[in-house]
Amino acid sequence: MQELADALNQPLFIVWSAPMSRAEVLGFATGLWCVWLAAQRHILNFPVGIANSALLLFLFLQARLFADAGLQVFFIVLGLLGWWQWRRGSTAAAVPVSRLAPGRVAWWVAGALLGTVMLYPLLTWLKGSVPVFDALITTLSIAGQFLLNQRKVESWWFWITVDLISVPVYLHKHLYLIALLYVIFLVLACRGWWLWHRAAPPWRLSTEGVA
C-alpha cells in the first residue's frame, strides 16, 4: 500500500512552481472524462467517476480536506448505485432525462444548506481546512450526485455551484491542477445542463406524477 502511495505522490512535472503528482494528473484526466461522459448522458461516466473519486480521496486526505475526502467514499458508493440505476433505466447509450418539480428543487437546496450547518461543527472539531466551504462543497455534491443518478436536469445546477466554490478553495490549498480541473468542470457542467435541458421533455410532461 505504501508503495502505491509513493508512486501516486511522485511528481511528473512542474506547474506554476508547484510539482504535479501522478495522482493529480490522473485525477485531472479521469475527472474531465467523467463529466464529459455525463454531459453526453453516457453510462460509462460512472466507472470513470469511481476511478476519479478514488484518486481524489488520496489527494484530499493529504490536504486535510476531510469532508471532501469522505465525500469521495460516498461518491464511490453512489457511483455504483447510479451505474445500476442507469443500466436498469435504459439500454440506450444516451439515457432519457427529466426535470424536478419546482417544490422539489427548494427541498434539495434546503437539505444541502441544513447538511452544511450540521457538518460544520464536526469539521471544525477535526481541525479541517476551510470547514465552511468544505462542508458546503460536500452537501451540494451529494445533492448533485443523487439527482444525477435520478437523471434530473437540475443536478447540473448543483454541480455548477460546487465548481464555483471549489476553484478558490483548491487554489488556497495549492492544488493548482485540481483547481484548473474545476474551472473546466464549470464549463462542462454548463454544457451538460444545456444538453440535458434540450433533451428533457417539457416541464409538465417531465414532472408528471411528481409531487
QUIKA-V669759 format. One line per field, one symbol per residue. psi: psi as a letter, one per 30 degrees, with the letter a starting at -180 (. if undefined). burial: # if it has 24 or more other ideal C-beta (glycine too) atoms within 12 Angstrom, else .. A space follows every 10 residues. Layout:
psi = ???
burial = ???
This chain:
psi = eeeeeeeffk kelkkhgkkj leeeeeeeee eeeeeeeeeg hkfffeeeee eeeeeeeeee eeghieeeee eeeeeeeeee eeeeeeeefk flejlllalk keeeeeeeee eeeeeeeefe eeeeefhlki eeeeeeeeee eeeeeeeeeg hkefefeeee eeeeeeeeef eeggieeeee efeeeeeeee eeeeeeeefk lleeeegkgk .
burial = .......#.. .........# ########## ########## ########## ########## ###.###### ######.##. .##..#.... ....#.#### ...##..##. .#..##..## ..#....### #.######## ########## ########## ###.###.## ..#.###### ######.##. .##.###.## .....#.... .
